[in-house]
Amino acid sequence: MAYLLPHLLTERAALAPGLPAVAAGERSLSYEELDRLSNQVARALFAQGVAPGDRVGILAPKSAASVVAVFGVLKAGACYVPLDPRSPAERLAAIMRASGVAVVLADEATAPRAAAMADAVPGLRGLVMTGPQWGPEGGSTPGTRPPDLAVRPALTVLPWDAVRAEPDGPLGRDQAIETDLAYILYTSGSTGTPKGVMISHRASLTFCAWAAACAGLREQDRVCSPAPLHFDLSVFDIFASCLAGACMVVLPEQMTTFPARLAEWMQRERISVWYSVPSILTMLATYGNLRGFDLSALRAIVFAGEVFPVKHLTRLMAELPGARYLNWYGPTETNVCTWYEVPPGAGDPISPIPIGRACANMEVFAVTSDGRRVSKPGDEGELYVRGPGLMHGYWGQPDKTRQVLGRNPFQEAYDEPAYRTGDLVTVDEEGNYVFLGRRDGMVKTRGYRVELGEVEAALYAHPAVREAVVLPVPDEILGNRLRAVISADGSPGLTRQEVLEHCLRRLPGYMVPDVVEFCEALPRTSTGKVDRTQLARAR
C-alpha cells in the first residue's frame, strides 16, 4: 500500500518498468529508469549528510532531471523545497534561510546561482548536480560541474558523474511516515514575507488518489501541466500521473507565450490531459487557431488557480468540443478541495462557473458572518475545509498558521482542524458552491460594499475585453476609488467612455470604475496568475 509519495514510483516501476514515465523533448525516462536514477540521487543526498526530515532545495525548471530530483529527495526521507529559478536572489536566499535548506539540487544552468548564494545562506553546505540530459544509455553528459563552482571552498559540490556512481538498487526501509512533510511550497505573503505551506505525504496522496480518479487517468495518457515545480498544480502531473502509470510530458519553457506553437506541440505530443491556470487556455482559444490542428487526443482539460471568464471558456469549448472540462478549486493550503464538471453550453457569459462540491475524503462548508452554516441559495459565507488534505501549517510562522488553521466550529467532541480559505461563496439550486470573491476583496466605496470580482465580471462581458482587473485605490473622501486595468482583444477603438457606458448598463453607479486604463497584456506571476501586486504598485 502506498503511504508515501515515492511508493507510487516504486510500485509502478515494479508493475510496468518499461512504460514511459517522463517525456522531455527527444528523451524519455521509463518508470524503471526514473526509479533507479532517483535511488542514486537519494544515496548521493545521504552522502551529503541529508537526514530524514531535512529540507532540500531544488533550483531548476521542470524537466526530466528535476523530476528525478524530486523523487530522490523524497526517497531520502527529506522534504523538497522548490525554488523558482526566475526569482531574485534575495528572495531565494530568504526562503532557503527560513526553511533551513542545507543542500540544493541544481542543473548546469542554475548551479552558478545556487553557489553564489552560499554567503547569503550560512547553512548551505552542499550542491548536488542533476543530470540536465542523458545519453542513449542513461549516462551523464560531460561537463555537469561548471568550472567556476570549484573556487567556492565553503560549498561541497557533487557532480552528476558522482551521483551516477552510486548504487541504483532499492534503498531498503522507508525513511519517512505518511505524516512527515513531503514538500514546502512558498507563496506570497501579504506582509512581503513568503509563506511556506507545509504539505505531508498523506495530504498529497489524498489529493492524488482523488485527482487521478476524477480525471480518469490511465496508462495510455500523456499528461501536461505547464506549472513550475513551485506551483501546486505541478503535483498533479508528477504524482497523479505516476499513480496511474501515465506519462508526464514536459512543456518546453516559453511555449505558452506562443499559442499557435503550443497547439502544434500539443498535437505532436498527443497530449490527452491538460491542467493549467485559465489564462493559458484563454490565449490558446483566442490565438491558437485550434481548428487547424488535430487535438483529438485531448480528452480532459482541467483548470484552476483563477476564475475562468465564461466567455473565454465558452469559446474554448466550441473550439475543442470533444474534451471534458473540469474546474478544480482549492488554495495551496488544501490542495484541491472542490470540483465541478462544466456541462456543454457554459451559459450566461457573466455568471461564474461553480466551484462545485467537495472532493473525495474532504469536506467543505461555508459559515455566515453570524456563525451559521450556509445551507440554501442566497446565503453567503466563508468557505472552510476539513480533511486529510490540509497543510500542516506555515513553516516557522505559527501565528499565521493559527489565523487560518483553527478548530472546526461544528465539531464539539474533539479538536479537529479546519482551514479558513478567506473565500466567500454561496450555494446554487443544485447544491454547488459558487465563488463570490475574496473576503479581503470586499471594499467600501461611497458607503457601499463592493465585490471587486463582480465589477470584473461585468467588464469581461464586453466583447472586446480580453482581461480585466479591478483594484481599490484608497481615497479619503470616497473610502476607495475603483481602478480598472484592461487588456483588449485587438479590436480597434475601445475607449474609456465605451467601457463606462458598458458598465452603467450592468452595474449600479457606485460600482462603475472611476479610473480605466488600457495595457497590451496584464502582468503575470511566475505561476501564470495575474500579478495584482505589480499592478497596484504601478498606479
N, C-alpha and C positions, 0 to 999 in steps of 0.2 A: 504494500500500500504506500502511495506517495504522500508523505507528510512534510517533505522538504522539496523546494523547487528543483534542485539537481536530480532528485529521484525521477522527475519527468524525463530527463535526458537518459539516465542510465537504463531505465525501463524500456524506453523507445529504442535505444541502441541494441538492447538485447533482443527485442521483438523484430525489428526491421533495420538491421545495421546498414544496409545499402541504400535506404531511402534518402533523398536529398533533404538536408536539414536547413541549410542556408545557401542561397544563391546570390552571388555578388559579381556582376559582370560575366566574364567568361569562366570564372572559377566558382565551384560549388563545394560544399562540405557535406558529406554524408553524416548520418547520425553517429555512426561508429567513429568517423574521423573527429567530429566535434567532441565526442565523449573522451577520446584518447588525448586530444590536444588540451582539453580543459583539465584532465588529470595532471598533465605535465605542468600547466600553469599553477595548479593548486600546490604541487610539490615545490615548485620554484618559490612560491609565497612562503611556504613553511621554512625554506632555506633562508629566507629574508627575515625570519623571526615573527611572521604573522601568526597570531594565535586566534582560536575561536572567539568571536565577539569583536575582534578588531575591525576598524573601518579602513577600507582600501579604496583609494580614488581611481577612477577610470577617466583619463583625459584623452578622449578620442571620439571621432564621429562614429556613427553607427556603421558597422562593417562586419564582415565575417570575423575579423580579428577581435573586434570588441565584443562580439557575442561569445567567442571563446573565453575572453577575459571575464565576462560576467559569470559564466558557469564555473570558471576556475576559482574565482573569489568565493562563490557560494559553496563549492566543494571543500574549500579550506575552512568552512565554518565561519567565515568573515562576512561582513556586511559591505556591499558595494555602494560607493557614493559617486554617481555620475557627475562629471564636471564638464560644463559647456565650453568647448574649445573657443567659442566666439566671445565669451565673457571677458571683461577686463581682468588683468592680472590681480588687481586689488580685490575684486570680488572673489575670484578663485582662491586666493590666499586666505581670505576671511572665512570661507567655507571650510577649507582644509584645516585651519586652526581650530575653528569651532567644533568640528566633528572629530578632531584628533587623528586625522589621516597621517599615517607614518610611511606608507608605501603607496606609490602611484603606478598604475599601468598606463603606458603611453605608446604611440606608434612613432614612426620616423618623423612625421611632420610635427607632432605635438610634444615630443620628448624635450626639445630645447626649452619650450615654455615651462614645462614641469621642473626642469633642472634649474631654470632661472629663478624659481620661487623658493629655492632652498633656504635662502637667507630670511625671507619673509615668513616662512613656516618652520620654526625651530625644530619641531618634532619630526620633520620629513627626513627620513634616513635612507629610503630605498626607492629606486626607479627600475621597474621591470618592463622590458620591451615586449610588445606584442608583435607578432609577425604581420606586417602590412599586407603581405600576399604570400602565397605558397606556390612552389613549383609543381609540376605534374605529379611528383611522388610525395608531395606534402612537405618537402624540405624547405628550409628558410631561404629567403633571398639575401644575398651578401649585402653587407653594409647596414645591418639593423641596429648598429650602435653609432650614432652620429659622433664624429671625432671630437667636437667641441665639448662633449659631456665629460671627457676624460680629465679635464682640468678642474673639476669640482670635487676635491677630495672628501668633502663632508657627505657626499651622496654616493652610496653604493649603487652602481649601475649593473644590472644583469641583462646581457644581450639576449636576443631571441635564440641564438645558437645554443646558449647555455640552458635556456628553458627546454629546448628540444632534446637536450641530452638527458633530461630527467626520465625515469621510467614512466610508461604511459598506461600501466595496468590499474585496476581498481584500487582505491585508497584504503579499503577496509571499513572500519566502523565510521558511522556518521560523526561529524564534528559539531552538529547543532541539533536542536529540537525545534518543533514547529512554532513555538512562541518566540524564538530568537529573531533578531532583526535580519531581514534579507537585503534591504536597501533603504537608503535615506534620500529622498528627493527634496531638493531645496526649491522653495517657491518664494516669490517676492513678499516681503513683509511691509505692512502699512507704515512702519516707522523707518523703513530703509534698511533694516536688518533682515537678511534672508531667514526664512523659517525652514528647518529641516524636518520633513514629515517622515516619521519612523514607521515602516511597514514590515510586518513579520512575514515569515514563510506562510503561516496559517492564513493571514489576511489575503495575501496574494493568491494562494491556491484556491481560496473561496471564490475569488473573482474569476480566476482562470477556468475553473470547472464549470461555472455558470456560463461564461463568455463563449467557451468552445461549443457548449450545447446550444446556446442561443443563436450563434452564427452558423451552426451545423457544420463545424469544421470536420474535415476528413483528410485522409492521406493524400488524395489527389489535389488538394487545394494548394494554390500559390498565393500566399498572404503578404500584403504590403501595408505598412503604416509608415508614412514619412516622418513620424515623430522621432526626435532625437532621444538619446538614452535618458536625458534628464527630465523628459516629459513623460507623464504616467501612461500615455497612450502606447508607448513602446513596450510596456509589459505584455500587452496582448499578442503582438506578433512574435515576441521572443518565446514566451512561456505557454500561451494557449495553443500556438502552433505546435510546439513540442508535445504538449499533452495529446494532441490529435494525430501527430505524425505528419502534419502538413509541412510545407516548405516556406520558410520566411525569405522573401525576396527583398534585397536591399536596394532602395531607390538611390540612384546617384545624386550627390549634392547639387543644388541649384536647379534640378529638373523641374521643381514645382513652379518656378518663375517663368517657364515657357510651356503654356498649356498644350499647344499642339505637339510639341516634342514629348510631353508627358503622356498624352493619349497614344502616340506612336509607341512609346516604351511599354505602356500597359498592354497594347496589342501584341507586341513582340514577346513579352514575358508571360503572356497568357494569365494575367492577374485575375484571380477568381474572387478574392475577398479584399476589400479596401477599408481602411479605418483612418480617419483624419479629422481635423477641425473643418468646419463648413467653408471657410474662406477658400481653401484649395479647391474644393468641389465647385464653388461658385465660379472661380476663374476657369475651371475645366469646362463647365457648362456654357460659359459666356464666350470663351475664346478658343476652345479646344477643337472645334469642328468635329464633334464626336461622331456624327453620321458618316464621316469619311474614313472611319476606322472600324475594324472588326473587334468589338469588345464583348462578343457573345459569351466569352468565358466568365465575365464578371457577373456573379450571381448574388453577392451581398455587398452593399455599401453601408458602412457604419459611420456615423458622425457624432462628435461630442466636443465638449470644451467651450462652445459658444452657442448662442441661438442661431439657427439656420433660417434666414429670412425666407418666408414661404414662397415668394415669387421666384427666387432662385432655385429653391428645391423643386418647385413645380416644373421649371424649365429642365432641370436635370432629369427628372423622372420621365419627361416627354422624350428627351434625347436617348435615355437608357431605360426603356420600359421593362426589360426582362429581369431586372435585379430586385432583390428585396432591399428596403430602406429602413434602417434601424437607428432610432435616436436614443443614444445612451447618455445618461446623466449621472454625474457624481463628482464632487471635488476630489482632489488628490488624497485628502484625509480619509475617504471612504472607499477608494476605488470607484467602480461604477455601482450605483445603488438602485437606480430605476431604469426602465427601458420602455420604448414604445415602437411598434412596427407601423410605419406610415402606410396607410392604405392607398391604392391608386386614386388620384384626384385629391390633391392636398387641401383643397377647399379655399376658403376666404383668404386672399393674399395678405391681410393684415391681422389674421387670427393666428396666434402662435401654435406650433405643433406641441402637443402634450409631451411631458417627460415620462408619463405613463405610470407604471406600477413597480413595486419592489422586485428586485432580482431574487432568485432562489437563495434561501438561507440568510436573507436580510429582511429587515422590516423598516419601513419609513412611516412617519406620521407627522402631521402638522399641528402646531399649537398656536392658538389665538393669543392676542395680547392680554387677555384676561385668564389665560391658563387652561382653556378648554381645548379638546381635540377637534380639529376640523373634520366634519362628518357629512356636510351637504354642500351642494353647489352654492356659490356666493360667499361662503365663509373664506376668510383669508388667515393665513398663519405662517409661522416659520417652520421650515422642514427640519425634522430631526431624523437621525439614522441610528439604528442599533443592529448589532450582529457581529459575527467574527471577522468581517471585512474591514473593521475600523482600524485606524492607525493606533500605535501605542502612545503617540503624543508628538510634541516638537522637541527635537534633540536639544538638551541643555536649556530649555525655556519652559520650566514648569508653570510659571504664572500664565503664560499664553495658552498652555495646554488646558489649564483649569477654566479659562474663559470660554472654551468651546467644547470641551470633553468633560461632561458632568454626569450626574446621576439621571437616569431615566425618570422623568417626573411621574410616570404612571406605574412604576414598579415600587410598591411599598414593602415587599417582603425581604428584599436584599438590595445591595448596591450593584446596579447594573449600569455600565457606561452607555451614554448616548451622545452622539455628536450633533451640535447645533450648526447647521450649514450656513446660517445667515441669509438664506434664500427664502423669499416669500412666494407662497403657492396658494392655489385654490384647487378645487376638485371639480371635474366636469360631470355631466349627466351619466357618463359611462364608468365613473369611478377612477378616471385617470387624473393624476396630478398635472396641473398646468403651471408653468413657471411664470411668475409675475415680475420678478426683479429682485435685486439685492436689497436686503434690509437697510444697508448703507447707501442704496441707490435712490432712496426717497429723499427729496429735497423740498424745502419750502420756498415758494416764490409768491410774492404779493399776498401772503397769508394762506395760500392754498398748498396742499400736499401734492407733489407731482412725482410720478414714477418715470424716470428717465427712459426706461425701456419702452414705455407707451408712446412717447414722443418719437423715439427712433423707429418704432413700427409704423407710425404714420408717415414718416419720411420715406421709408422703404416702399410704401405704396405708390410713390411717384415712379412712373416707368423709366425715367432717366437716371434715377438714383441707384448706383451700384452698391455703395457702402455709406453708412451714416453713423455718426457717434454724437451723442448729446452730453455736454459737460456742464456742471454748475460753475458759475463764476460769482464768488461772494460779492454782495452789494449791501452797503449799509442801510439803504432805504428799502429795497425790494426783498432783502434776505438773500436771494440768488437770482442772477440773470441766467438764461439758458443759452448756451453756445452750441450751435450745430456745425459739425465739420463733415463735409460731404465729398464723396468721390463719385463723379458722374460716369455713365457708361459710354461716353464718347459722343452722345447726342449734342449737337451744337446749340448754343443759345440758352442753356439753362441759367436762369438769373435768380438773384436773391428774391426779387419780387414774386417770381413764379413759385418759388418754394414757399414763401409766406402765404400766398393765396391758396396753394395746395393744402397747407396745414390748417388754415382757417376753415376750410370745408370739412375738416375731420376732427378738429380739436377745439376746446374752448380757448378763448383768447389768452388766458393766463398760461396756457401750455405751449403757445406758439413761440419758437426760439426768438430771442432778442438779437442774436448775432448769427449770421450764416456765412460760413467760409467754405471755399472750394479748394480741393487739392487733387493732384493726379492719382495718388494712392495713399491710403491710410497706413501709417507706420505699423510694423509688426514686431512682436517679441520673438525670441528665438524658438518659441513653441508654436508660432503661427497665429497667435491671437492678436487682436488689435491692441496696440500699446497706448492705453489711455493715459498712462503717466507721462509719456513723452508729449502727447497732445496737450495735456494740462499745462506742462511747462512751457509750451510753445506760444501760449497766448500773450 
